C-alpha cells in the first residue's frame, strides 16, 4: 500500500493556518534550505504550453526592501519580511522566446530541435494572434498567478508566512529593480517570513463561503 506524501489533515490544517500576514517579525529569517525549496517550487510551477513566461525576483537586501515600501502604498510587509518575491512577466513574448523554450526541451529530453517543428508552429501561431483578439502580456500575467498560488501553498506547508500584494505600483517596482530594460514587467508581489506575535490578524477566524455555495457537482 502506497503512503500518501502529504496527509489530508496536514494540507487542510496548513491552509487554514495561513493568512495574508500584515506584520512580519523582521528578526526572523527563512533558512537557506527552506528558501531553496521554495525557489524550486517556483521553478516547478506549471504554465500553459510549459512556456514559463516569467521571472521571479527575490529581494533580501534591507535597503532595497525599504525602497519598495513607498511603491507598496506604504505597506511595511516588504521591508519587514525575510524575503520578497516579485512576480514579473516577460513582455511581448515572441518567436525568440519560443525558440529558447524549444532549445531547453531538446537539451533536457535529448531530442533534436527539428523534431519539435510542429510544436513550434503551434506556439508561434498562438503568440502571433491579432492584437484585438489576444494580449500576450495579459495572458502571461494570468500564468504568473498560477506561480503565486503555488508559492503561497508551498510556503504554508513549510510553516512559512506569506502576504500576496497587488497594492503596489508596478512601474515603480520595475524602476527600482531595473526590470524594464531587461524586458520584464512587475505583476504582483509576495512577502515571506514569519508573523509578528502582535499581528492581530493572525488570530482572526478565516472567512469563506460554505462549500455548497462555491462548489457545484455535475454528474
Steps between C-alpha positions, in 0.01 A plus 500: 500500500641838395519764772370846414783754476287753691207408719164664439490659846852635463414680179173644628644600836779696334261674262282595795811620685622731225369851458609818325752603764479867586794521740819301458766448763806668342735305728394160367642383170407205282780242503712451191375143463134598521548788259678279249199268513259788445701621201479152354121503541496815287710329234265199506185710451293386200423742219303489177702316233777488762622839370581645843453865397640640824785593726498492879709773662596422859582805712674461837720811524354719779573827320337381179198372690461839668498664158206278406281625789392828335425302182284265712253761628709527816446137598782384727477132410753543219753650742444274801461165327799269465466478122296682236417331172408720206302309239575649160401410147720490191347774290389454141578131462599398150679246285835554676339394829351196332838400357665539840238270652534240224878501540450423867261214419756354260773530763302343784334223301788421266315560175574701187353848488378423148273229642308777677416697186131414522485620860685817395234577244230462763677730745597771255151495352351538846718799587451662159124532532356842407536757777124558513449132584800423719717695741819306569585706808157449653527127430845487659365680807242227549779242491686693771203463734532122471854541633378726779243247616754220486742709707243587768392138546857369503602757760205407720600134490845603625352715778615822334273805503425698186308803383399530133495868402333669206501833684817612329612733222640258241677767295688622808598143583631463146706816545642405839593150385609592147251265337380707205837499325509123542164459328303410813203656675385469862156347551464404866715456812517253788673573829619195693629445851345451841208680661558745782345389828309829522332467158129505595398352166667168581228408749201605292276215378536436127188611313396284206165422341363152572620238254149445359494867400819488296527139382256341258504130417389405151420131447 
